[in-house]
Amino acid sequence: MARLIYVGGPTALTEMAGARLLTDPTLDPAGTEYPTPAYTLRKTMDPALSAEALLPLDAVLLSHEHHFDNLDHAGRGLLARAGRVLTTRDGAARLGSEPGLVAWQATSLETRSGAALRITATPARHGPRDADRGPVIGFVLAREGEDAVYVSGDTVWYDGVAQVAARFPVRTAVLFLGAARVKAAGDWPLTFTAEGALEAAHAFGRAAIVPLHFEGWAHCSESRAQVEQAFAAAGLADRLRWPLPGSPIEI
């Protein structure tokens, strides 16, 4: 089994096959603002764990590096202390890290336990088809002969996510929820809505659904309560596994 420790926003530490993997590091304090020419993002939640408490790290799974709610200042500072940084090709070029990944490209991570962990980049669409704020990737984590863990990254529900469900036996789907919205993108959500998460739950028919990125940032437009209501109405409330900040859950 593996376990996940929720840090806040899209950030979680996953311990799997002897490896320590961190998703989208956002470690700045609550109240930090990130102005851009088109909008300002504001963080509303402190990280549950410090950067020091997250070390050592075998890899950072970075869905994309060009938005502050997926890589903030303190998170960026942590990258140099991780064994590997796995991200998009564009992001890798900007960060100067190892060559990046495109959808369906896989790499192997040698772990301290001696078991190789296969990490496959998955497709993601960060908004509407005609205004995708990507490139973004998600990740599938698996050992030979075992069911996989899927980490969506910033994406909405679309056929690319359905393809992940068709290709991999997923036991846990870690979905970036919150229906993130910014004025520059109009009213279109940039991450999973509650309804989109229901579509994913049906596609990943036997997987536990672990929400991330549903709180901690002012531009999250849907709360935990809205997700819970949607899943309860669909008779799927028992599929949700809500992580508590700083506390491990099995995945």
DAMOQUI-V150824 format. One record per helix or strand of 2 or more residues. SS is the DSSP state (H for helix, E for strand). FROM is the first residue (numbers start at 0). TO is the last residue. If there is no record, write none. Layout:
BEGIN
ss->SS from->FROM to->TO
ss->SS from->FROM to->TO
END
This chain:
BEGIN
ss->E from->2 to->7
ss->E from->10 to->15
ss->E from->18 to->22
ss->E from->32 to->34
ss->E from->39 to->42
ss->H from->50 to->53
ss->E from->56 to->60
ss->H from->72 to->80
ss->E from->81 to->85
ss->H from->88 to->94
ss->E from->105 to->109
ss->E from->115 to->122
ss->H from->128 to->130
ss->E from->136 to->141
ss->E from->147 to->150
ss->H from->158 to->166
ss->E from->169 to->175
ss->H from->182 to->184
ss->H from->193 to->202
ss->E from->207 to->211
ss->H from->223 to->232
ss->H from->236 to->238
ss->E from->247 to->249
END
